[in-house]
Amino acid sequence: MLKPSPYLRQVQGREQVNSFEHINTMSSIRETFSKPERLCSLKAIDSLFEDGNVFYTSLFKVVWKINPEPLLFPAQTAFSVSKKGFRHAVVRNLIKRRMREAYRKNKHLLYEHLAEKKISASIFIVLKVNSIPDYPTTEKSIKEVIGKLITLTGNE
């Protein structure tokens, strides 16, 4: 059974409300990418692709949307690499591992912004190039994605 998230608090019985007040300090953000932070629900992913917004960076296509209901974490994220571009699962897994690592190391910037705005988002990041990016390139592009998400959610 999952432990209750530190991002939730109970309010009057069963109702759960986001509580992002403690996120503003760097020390409170752990560089993890736990199960509740992953976008896994097929229903949520379908909804994201139907109603979400899209932007592109040098390496990635990013589909995102602001969630109407609060989530366990300020953002839920999924990563994908095309089977068409990379036939071998080993290579796809390597690229996704690099993408997750770069996101995990830099997500605190996005979390602080979303917590300040008191909103939550669903994000789906897809690799759009057909060459294997090295880690520094991947991290630079993920930082670009996070910066653009901060800019776009600031307008919401």
Backbone bond lengths (Angstrom), bond angles and torsions (degrees), N, CA, C in turn:
res aa  C-N    CA-C-N  psi(-1)  N-CA   C-N-CA  omega(-1)  CA-C   N-CA-C  phi
1 M - - - 1.455 - - 1.523 109.38 -
2 L 1.323 116.17 140.50 1.453 120.90 -179.73 1.515 111.23 -73.84
3 K 1.314 114.67 142.30 1.456 119.64 173.92 1.521 108.17 -74.51
4 P 1.326 117.78 150.77 1.464 118.71 176.87 1.526 109.98 -63.07
5 S 1.296 115.42 138.94 1.452 120.89 -178.62 1.527 110.33 -70.87
6 P 1.334 117.37 143.44 1.462 119.20 175.58 1.521 111.89 -68.97
7 Y 1.347 117.27 -10.41 1.456 121.08 -179.65 1.525 112.39 -86.79
8 L 1.329 117.67 -3.66 1.458 121.37 179.39 1.515 110.60 -113.31
9 R 1.281 115.62 151.46 1.458 120.34 171.33 1.516 107.48 -138.32
10 Q 1.293 116.05 151.11 1.452 120.78 179.52 1.527 109.06 -84.76
11 V 1.315 115.89 134.97 1.454 121.07 176.94 1.520 107.79 -129.24
12 Q 1.306 117.20 117.74 1.458 124.56 177.45 1.525 112.05 47.12
13 G 1.306 115.53 71.01 1.460 120.55 174.81 1.506 113.74 84.32
14 R 1.330 116.50 -121.69 1.458 121.38 -172.10 1.524 114.66 -85.78
15 E 1.295 118.28 -20.19 1.459 121.13 -175.91 1.528 110.08 -65.07
16 Q 1.329 116.84 131.34 1.450 121.34 179.43 1.523 109.16 -113.43
17 V 1.317 115.22 137.12 1.452 121.55 -178.08 1.522 107.85 -129.64
18 N 1.336 116.63 142.05 1.460 119.84 177.63 1.517 110.30 -61.48
19 S 1.304 115.53 139.64 1.448 121.76 175.90 1.516 107.89 -131.93
20 F 1.320 116.29 94.04 1.452 120.65 -174.73 1.537 112.40 -102.52
21 E 1.335 118.58 11.55 1.456 120.29 -173.25 1.523 112.86 -59.28
22 H 1.320 117.35 -36.69 1.459 120.96 -174.18 1.526 113.16 -81.36
23 I 1.311 119.61 -2.50 1.464 121.85 -176.39 1.523 111.71 -76.83
24 N 1.297 119.05 -18.89 1.452 121.56 -173.59 1.522 114.32 -64.90
25 T 1.312 118.70 -15.14 1.456 120.11 178.04 1.518 109.41 -96.79
26 M 1.322 116.59 135.72 1.461 121.84 -178.75 1.518 111.52 -59.96
27 S 1.320 117.87 -36.47 1.460 120.55 -174.83 1.525 112.35 -66.44
28 S 1.343 117.66 -22.09 1.456 119.32 -177.86 1.531 112.62 -81.67
29 I 1.323 118.25 -15.51 1.458 120.72 179.94 1.519 109.02 -87.86
30 R 1.337 114.81 118.86 1.457 119.76 175.42 1.516 107.69 -91.87
31 E 1.303 116.43 140.12 1.459 120.54 179.35 1.521 109.92 -82.55
32 T 1.324 115.24 69.25 1.458 121.28 178.21 1.521 108.13 -124.75
33 F 1.300 115.40 166.98 1.462 120.77 175.04 1.523 106.16 -136.72
34 S 1.324 115.20 80.16 1.462 121.78 -172.03 1.530 111.54 -81.22
35 K 1.307 115.45 170.18 1.463 122.46 -177.01 1.539 112.87 -55.40
36 P 1.340 120.13 -45.54 1.477 118.65 179.84 1.534 113.82 -65.45
37 E 1.333 117.76 -17.52 1.462 120.98 177.94 1.524 112.02 -83.86
38 R 1.325 116.77 -12.42 1.462 121.35 -178.43 1.524 109.96 -88.01
39 L 1.290 115.88 140.72 1.460 121.58 176.49 1.524 107.15 -88.43
40 C 1.333 117.47 103.83 1.469 122.18 -173.70 1.521 113.21 -116.08
41 S 1.300 117.94 -29.91 1.458 122.36 -174.02 1.530 111.42 -64.69
42 L 1.335 116.26 124.82 1.466 120.38 178.22 1.521 111.29 -62.00
43 K 1.323 116.24 -35.75 1.460 121.30 178.31 1.536 110.33 -62.99
44 A 1.329 116.09 -44.61 1.465 120.70 179.57 1.529 111.10 -67.05
45 I 1.328 117.10 -38.84 1.463 120.87 179.48 1.527 110.58 -67.62
46 D 1.345 117.48 -42.87 1.468 120.75 176.65 1.524 110.99 -60.24
47 S 1.325 115.93 -44.46 1.462 121.28 178.65 1.527 110.64 -61.82
48 L 1.325 115.94 -40.18 1.462 121.05 179.72 1.530 110.96 -62.44
49 F 1.335 117.36 -45.12 1.465 120.17 -179.07 1.530 112.44 -73.34
50 E 1.330 118.05 -25.76 1.467 120.59 176.99 1.526 111.79 -76.93
51 D 1.326 116.61 -46.32 1.464 121.42 -170.69 1.522 114.43 -109.80
52 G 1.326 118.14 -3.48 1.458 120.95 -172.11 1.519 113.86 -79.06
53 N 1.316 114.61 167.00 1.461 123.22 175.29 1.527 107.99 -97.86
54 V 1.332 116.47 154.05 1.463 121.13 -177.19 1.521 109.67 -127.65
55 F 1.331 116.37 140.04 1.461 121.44 167.00 1.519 108.49 -144.45
56 Y 1.333 115.38 163.23 1.459 121.50 -176.32 1.515 109.88 -122.51
57 T 1.334 115.71 146.55 1.458 121.76 170.55 1.521 106.81 -121.42
58 S 1.323 116.57 -171.70 1.461 119.74 -177.82 1.526 112.50 -60.96
59 L 1.328 118.42 -34.80 1.467 121.74 -178.30 1.523 114.53 -110.76
60 F 1.326 117.82 -25.94 1.459 120.06 -166.13 1.522 114.16 -123.97
61 K 1.330 113.60 152.48 1.458 122.68 164.19 1.528 104.50 -103.55
62 V 1.319 117.03 129.89 1.464 121.21 -177.22 1.523 109.23 -121.04
63 V 1.326 115.65 123.63 1.464 122.23 175.05 1.522 105.86 -109.22
64 W 1.334 117.46 127.27 1.460 120.48 -176.41 1.516 110.12 -145.21
65 K 1.311 114.91 158.53 1.467 120.27 171.95 1.523 109.46 -158.75
66 I 1.313 114.51 153.52 1.460 121.59 174.66 1.520 107.27 -81.34
67 N 1.320 117.35 133.88 1.462 121.52 -178.36 1.521 111.26 -86.11
68 P 1.331 117.02 136.85 1.464 119.82 178.20 1.531 112.16 -70.87
69 E 1.329 117.28 -32.20 1.465 120.48 179.18 1.534 109.33 -106.75
70 P 1.323 117.70 149.92 1.467 120.51 -178.92 1.530 111.62 -67.77
71 L 1.325 115.41 148.60 1.459 122.48 177.85 1.522 109.64 -109.27
72 L 1.318 116.05 172.91 1.462 120.57 176.41 1.525 111.51 -63.84
73 F 1.334 116.52 -34.56 1.455 122.37 -179.30 1.523 108.61 -125.82
74 P 1.338 117.84 161.32 1.461 119.67 179.68 1.529 113.57 -59.15
75 A 1.341 117.13 -27.57 1.470 119.90 179.19 1.522 110.33 -144.09
76 Q 1.322 115.56 143.28 1.461 121.95 170.15 1.519 106.29 -115.22
77 T 1.335 115.83 131.61 1.456 120.50 -171.65 1.522 111.47 -130.47
78 A 1.335 116.03 144.53 1.464 122.62 174.13 1.527 108.34 -131.00
79 F 1.319 115.63 153.92 1.460 122.31 -178.60 1.516 109.37 -127.29
80 S 1.340 116.30 145.45 1.457 119.78 -179.46 1.525 110.42 -145.95
81 V 1.341 114.59 145.56 1.459 122.07 174.83 1.521 106.69 -130.13
82 S 1.318 116.93 131.94 1.459 122.52 -175.01 1.526 112.59 -66.62
83 K 1.318 115.09 135.06 1.462 120.98 175.11 1.531 110.25 -71.34
84 K 1.311 116.02 -26.17 1.464 120.74 179.14 1.532 110.92 -65.99
85 G 1.318 116.64 -39.92 1.464 121.11 -178.50 1.516 113.42 -80.23
86 F 1.324 116.86 -30.50 1.461 121.82 -176.06 1.523 108.53 -133.99
87 R 1.314 116.80 100.96 1.465 122.23 -174.50 1.523 113.37 -67.43
88 H 1.327 117.08 -34.43 1.462 120.74 -174.30 1.528 111.03 -89.42
89 A 1.319 115.73 128.52 1.464 121.50 -178.80 1.526 111.40 -60.54
90 V 1.321 117.08 -32.52 1.465 121.07 -179.91 1.527 110.19 -59.20
91 V 1.312 116.49 -42.82 1.464 121.44 -179.15 1.526 110.12 -70.11
92 R 1.335 117.22 -44.35 1.471 120.17 178.05 1.524 110.69 -59.27
93 N 1.323 116.63 -43.31 1.468 120.73 179.89 1.522 111.58 -65.21
94 L 1.331 117.84 -38.30 1.462 121.66 176.99 1.526 110.37 -59.97
95 I 1.324 116.21 -46.98 1.467 120.73 -178.67 1.525 110.63 -64.84
96 K 1.340 117.55 -44.46 1.474 120.45 178.86 1.526 110.93 -63.65
97 R 1.328 116.70 -37.09 1.469 120.51 177.99 1.526 109.99 -62.28
98 R 1.329 116.50 -43.23 1.471 120.56 177.91 1.529 111.32 -64.72
99 M 1.327 116.73 -40.34 1.465 120.63 178.66 1.529 110.72 -63.27
100 R 1.331 116.69 -46.50 1.471 120.77 179.65 1.524 111.45 -62.95
101 E 1.332 116.67 -41.20 1.464 121.14 179.70 1.528 110.94 -62.23
102 A 1.320 117.14 -46.77 1.463 121.33 179.68 1.531 110.59 -62.67
103 Y 1.324 116.95 -41.53 1.466 120.97 178.27 1.525 110.64 -64.84
104 R 1.326 115.82 -45.43 1.466 121.78 -178.49 1.529 111.04 -58.90
105 K 1.324 117.12 -39.15 1.464 121.79 -178.30 1.531 112.61 -73.79
106 N 1.326 117.76 -24.13 1.466 120.89 -172.72 1.519 114.97 -119.09
107 K 1.316 118.52 1.48 1.464 121.55 -175.22 1.527 113.07 -66.23
108 H 1.337 117.49 -21.56 1.465 119.89 -177.61 1.522 111.76 -58.22
109 L 1.330 117.60 -31.98 1.468 120.70 178.14 1.526 110.80 -63.08
110 L 1.313 115.83 -45.91 1.467 121.44 178.92 1.523 110.77 -67.55
111 Y 1.330 117.34 -43.59 1.462 121.46 -178.29 1.525 111.24 -61.57
112 E 1.325 116.69 -42.35 1.466 119.94 179.38 1.526 110.67 -62.22
113 H 1.328 116.45 -42.27 1.471 120.60 179.68 1.529 111.28 -64.94
114 L 1.342 116.70 -47.89 1.467 120.38 -178.91 1.529 110.97 -64.77
115 A 1.330 117.09 -37.43 1.462 120.65 178.54 1.527 110.66 -65.66
116 E 1.323 115.67 -39.26 1.464 120.36 178.31 1.531 110.82 -63.34
117 K 1.327 116.40 -40.08 1.465 121.91 179.13 1.529 112.78 -80.60
118 K 1.348 116.31 -12.04 1.472 122.92 -177.83 1.535 111.62 59.03
119 I 1.329 115.18 46.14 1.460 121.59 176.47 1.529 109.00 -130.32
120 S 1.324 115.65 164.21 1.463 120.33 174.46 1.528 108.36 -129.27
121 A 1.328 115.67 154.77 1.459 120.29 -174.78 1.519 111.08 -136.46
122 S 1.327 115.32 153.54 1.460 122.74 170.47 1.522 106.86 -110.00
123 I 1.334 116.02 135.10 1.459 120.92 -174.66 1.525 108.86 -134.02
124 F 1.326 116.71 135.25 1.461 122.10 176.06 1.521 106.79 -127.96
125 I 1.332 117.14 119.25 1.459 122.34 -176.31 1.530 108.84 -110.83
126 V 1.333 115.87 123.69 1.466 121.98 -177.68 1.527 108.87 -119.74
127 L 1.334 116.77 131.03 1.462 120.86 175.29 1.524 108.84 -71.14
128 K 1.338 117.52 132.84 1.467 119.37 -176.69 1.524 113.71 -113.28
129 V 1.340 118.83 -2.50 1.467 121.04 179.33 1.526 109.92 -98.94
130 N 1.322 116.71 162.46 1.461 121.27 -178.51 1.527 113.19 -106.74
131 S 1.329 116.90 18.32 1.463 120.58 175.15 1.525 108.31 -120.68
132 I 1.318 116.16 155.34 1.464 120.64 -177.67 1.530 108.82 -80.59
133 P 1.340 118.25 112.11 1.467 119.75 179.10 1.528 110.73 -77.65
134 D 1.334 116.39 142.55 1.460 118.90 176.20 1.529 109.17 -77.43
135 Y 1.333 116.66 169.87 1.465 119.80 -173.64 1.532 112.83 -62.75
136 P 1.357 120.13 -46.58 1.477 118.23 -179.81 1.532 113.37 -58.23
137 T 1.323 116.90 -37.84 1.468 120.59 177.76 1.524 110.60 -66.80
138 T 1.326 115.62 -42.61 1.463 120.74 178.89 1.522 110.42 -62.08
139 E 1.332 116.66 -45.90 1.466 120.32 -179.09 1.528 111.21 -63.38
140 K 1.319 116.86 -41.60 1.468 120.72 178.77 1.530 110.51 -60.81
141 S 1.325 116.23 -42.82 1.464 120.18 -179.35 1.533 111.96 -70.85
142 I 1.330 117.73 -35.97 1.474 120.87 176.20 1.528 109.75 -65.10
143 K 1.332 117.59 -39.42 1.471 120.60 175.82 1.529 110.21 -61.94
144 E 1.325 115.98 -38.45 1.465 121.17 176.62 1.534 110.33 -62.95
145 V 1.330 116.55 -42.74 1.473 121.85 177.79 1.525 109.71 -60.94
146 I 1.329 117.48 -47.88 1.467 121.56 -178.65 1.529 110.29 -62.54
147 G 1.327 117.13 -43.06 1.463 120.72 177.69 1.521 112.37 -60.85
148 K 1.319 116.19 -42.11 1.465 120.19 179.59 1.529 110.73 -68.31
149 L 1.342 116.98 -38.84 1.470 120.14 176.72 1.527 110.88 -62.61
150 I 1.321 116.71 -40.21 1.469 120.54 178.10 1.528 109.64 -62.00
151 T 1.322 116.80 -44.14 1.465 121.10 178.76 1.528 111.37 -62.58
152 L 1.335 116.14 -46.83 1.466 120.35 -176.89 1.523 112.47 -69.29
153 T 1.329 118.48 -38.71 1.467 120.02 179.42 1.519 111.41 -75.64
154 G 1.319 117.61 -19.33 1.457 120.69 175.16 1.515 111.43 -67.33
155 N 1.335 116.30 -26.23 1.465 121.93 -179.74 1.515 112.77 -84.62
156 E 1.330 117.88 -15.04 1.473 121.85 -175.93 1.512 110.75 -73.77
